[in-house]
Amino acid sequence: MAITDDELKQRTEALIEEVDPHANDQYTFRGAQYDAGLAFVHFPEGKGGLGLSRSKQSIVDQVLRDAKVPYHDLMVNPIGIGMGAPVVLNHGTEEMHEKHLKKIFTGEDIWCQLFSEPTHGSDVAGIPSRAIRDGDEWLVNGQKVWTTLAHLSNYGMLLTRTNPDTPKHKGLSYFILDMHSPGVEVRPLYQITGEAEFNEVFLTDVRIADNQRLGDEGDGWRVAITTLMNERVALGGGSGGKGGGPIRTLINLWNTKKDELGEHDRKVMRDQVADLWIKAEILRLTNQRAKVLAKSGDAGPGGSVGKLFSAELNQKIFETCMSLEGAEGMLHPAGYPMVRSEEAHGSSFVSGQFLRSRANTIEGGTSEIMRNILGERVLGLPGDVRVDKDVAWSEIPR
Ligand SMILES: Cc1cc2nc3c(=O)[nH]c(=O)nc-3n(C[C@H](O)[C@H](O)[C@H](O)COP(=O)(O)OP(=O)(O)OC[C@H]3O[C@@H](n4cnc5c(N)ncnc54)[C@H](O)[C@@H]3O)c2cc1C
């Protein structure tokens, strides 16, 4: 069924008319959005989508923004929506679609990503955590780290080693882990922002039923790639339309501070602000293009362009914000408290966002790794040196 842009807009307006987002809670409004196929328009009908191009989601999002709908993906369930839903759609059973997709979108179930371990982040394929089969179940032991939102999550996307005697990429399996299972212990990690948005997760004799596996046994790396490619689109995808997201913070600050600057400072800063605004616009258009190219839930390596560019741009934007703030930028509201964040990315003050942006070039794959992916998979340059590629994981010296 072909749906025009105007029809999509009208359907979104009708949703807002029928289920007033200001009079209904998040679960009710977003549940109705999912049922109307306006959650992930590129997903199939009946699964939160309408089978359209991913780029058409921006039409829905713009209508929601114009109506000041208060529930945004990033604040609701960033990892579940950005990565969990596409992974479940692409690799899960019908039963898993039914059980998880809607609750991920409404935020009823928060999800986290259990990939990185203390010894393996960039080289996540080499992780040592282990799952050993016990009948219809797996017994998992190991430690995860930097697990964003694990303390609020009901489910985690768990990558773990099920066969140590094959090369590292071939011995991994991927499970949906119920975070309330016995043996799962979540401990906070505090960041320079003062928040503890991420965690260490200890897994001790955790039992997972085999029917919670996504993909074949030993094929977890393929499922992990779907997750990582979608993570890059989610992280690099920018927030909002033209002039939205971090660049808006800078423009607002510029407008309040520019008259306090001396003539020369003002000229220099104006150039910097204009340059960043242009780059933010290039990022927005690049992401639009990536979304048009991306198939349903399958982001492809092109998402790494947006992730790389947005991480480095965010840092420059918030550095410029700090320059505009001057000495005031060193002040933190409420005495720089150490808090457990109840929301994703809770820092709303500029110095908090500046500190948080330092993580942008690390989280979801470092900028060096993004450049490797772009070099190899987009530009077709020779690959990184991989001496352990064909060696059984158990034989790799460590
Ligand atoms: C805010 C934040 C949130 C996060 N949330 C999650 C989460 O929810 N779940 C999760 O699983 N992980 C999460 N992570 C972890 C993140 O994915 C890793 O930190 C990241 O992949 C880097 O791994 P590492 O820290 O082990 O660094 P390392 O891999 O040890 O890298 C150290 C340095 O070496 C460089 N390097 C490594 N390999 C190469 C190479 N082949 N070529 C060139 N340079 C290289 C890196 O670029 C980096 O500069 C999060 C991290 C942050 C900062």
The ligand as a Tripos MOL2 file, in Angstrom:
@<TRIPOS>MOLECULE
LIG
   53    58     1     0     0
SMALL
NO_CHARGES

@<TRIPOS>ATOM
      1 C1         29.2550    6.7110   27.8470 C.3       1 LIG1
      2 C2         29.5350    5.3120   27.4330 C.ar      1 LIG1
      3 C3         28.5050    4.4010   27.3630 C.ar      1 LIG1
      4 C4         28.7460    3.0750   26.9900 C.ar      1 LIG1
      5 N1         27.6930    2.2070   26.9840 N.ar      1 LIG1
      6 C5         27.9160    0.9130   26.6720 C.ar      1 LIG1
      7 C6         26.8480   -0.0450   26.7470 C.ar      1 LIG1
      8 O1         25.7020    0.2980   27.0580 O.2       1 LIG1
      9 N2         27.1130   -1.3340   26.4840 N.ar      1 LIG1
     10 C7         28.3640   -1.7610   26.1310 C.ar      1 LIG1
     11 O2         28.5140   -2.9540   25.8530 O.2       1 LIG1
     12 N3         29.4140   -0.8920   26.0570 N.ar      1 LIG1
     13 C8         29.2170    0.4290   26.3410 C.ar      1 LIG1
     14 N4         30.2640    1.3260   26.2960 N.ar      1 LIG1
     15 C9         31.6050    0.8280   26.0140 C.3       1 LIG1
     16 C10        32.1750    1.2440   24.6600 C.3       1 LIG1
     17 O3         31.5500    0.5230   23.6170 O.3       1 LIG1
     18 C11        33.6950    0.9870   24.7180 C.3       1 LIG1
     19 O4         34.2190    1.8640   25.6960 O.3       1 LIG1
     20 C12        34.3330    1.2690   23.3920 C.3       1 LIG1
     21 O5         33.9360    0.3260   22.4210 O.3       1 LIG1
     22 C13        35.8760    1.2540   23.5060 C.3       1 LIG1
     23 O6         36.3190    0.1190   24.1540 O.3       1 LIG1
     24 P1         37.3440    0.2210   25.3820 P.3       1 LIG1
     25 O7         36.8290    1.2270   26.3350 O.co2     1 LIG1
     26 O8         37.6250   -1.1490   25.8600 O.co2     1 LIG1
     27 O9         38.6800    0.8420   24.7480 O.3       1 LIG1
     28 P2         39.8020    0.0330   23.9680 P.3       1 LIG1
     29 O10        39.1700   -0.8730   22.9840 O.co2     1 LIG1
     30 O11        40.7430   -0.5430   24.9530 O.co2     1 LIG1
     31 O12        40.4930    1.2150   23.1500 O.3       1 LIG1
     32 C14        41.5220    2.0540   23.7200 C.3       1 LIG1
     33 C15        42.0620    2.9670   22.6220 C.3       1 LIG1
     34 O13        42.6550    2.1570   21.5670 O.3       1 LIG1
     35 C16        42.0880    2.4820   20.3150 C.3       1 LIG1
     36 N5         42.0050    1.2850   19.4670 N.ar      1 LIG1
     37 C17        41.5850    0.0520   19.8680 C.ar      1 LIG1
     38 N6         41.6140   -0.8070   18.8280 N.ar      1 LIG1
     39 C18        42.0520   -0.1040   17.7450 C.ar      1 LIG1
     40 C19        42.2710   -0.4270   16.3730 C.ar      1 LIG1
     41 N7         42.0580   -1.6620   15.9030 N.pl3     1 LIG1
     42 N8         42.6930    0.5800   15.5370 N.ar      1 LIG1
     43 C20        42.9120    1.8200   16.0050 C.ar      1 LIG1
     44 N9         42.7230    2.1880   17.3040 N.ar      1 LIG1
     45 C21        42.2810    1.2490   18.1640 C.ar      1 LIG1
     46 C22        40.7030    3.0200   20.6440 C.3       1 LIG1
     47 O14        40.2150    3.8440   19.6080 O.3       1 LIG1
     48 C23        40.9500    3.7740   21.9410 C.3       1 LIG1
     49 O15        41.4520    5.0660   21.6580 O.3       1 LIG1
     50 C24        30.0590    2.6590   26.6540 C.ar      1 LIG1
     51 C25        31.1180    3.5740   26.7080 C.ar      1 LIG1
     52 C26        30.8750    4.8790   27.0910 C.ar      1 LIG1
     53 C27        32.0250    5.8470   27.1460 C.3       1 LIG1
@<TRIPOS>BOND
     1     1     2 1
     2     2     3 ar
     3     2    52 ar
     4     3     4 ar
     5     4     5 ar
     6     4    50 ar
     7     5     6 ar
     8     6     7 ar
     9     6    13 1
    10     7     8 2
    11     7     9 ar
    12     9    10 ar
    13    10    11 2
    14    10    12 ar
    15    12    13 ar
    16    13    14 ar
    17    14    15 1
    18    14    50 ar
    19    15    16 1
    20    16    17 1
    21    16    18 1
    22    18    19 1
    23    18    20 1
    24    20    21 1
    25    20    22 1
    26    22    23 1
    27    23    24 1
    28    24    25 2
    29    24    26 1
    30    24    27 1
    31    27    28 1
    32    28    29 2
    33    28    30 1
    34    28    31 1
    35    31    32 1
    36    32    33 1
    37    33    34 1
    38    33    48 1
    39    34    35 1
    40    35    36 1
    41    35    46 1
    42    36    37 ar
    43    36    45 ar
    44    37    38 ar
    45    38    39 ar
    46    39    40 ar
    47    39    45 ar
    48    40    41 1
    49    40    42 ar
    50    42    43 ar
    51    43    44 ar
    52    44    45 ar
    53    46    47 1
    54    46    48 1
    55    48    49 1
    56    50    51 ar
    57    51    52 ar
    58    52    53 1
@<TRIPOS>SUBSTRUCTURE
     1 LIG1         1 GROUP 0 **** ****
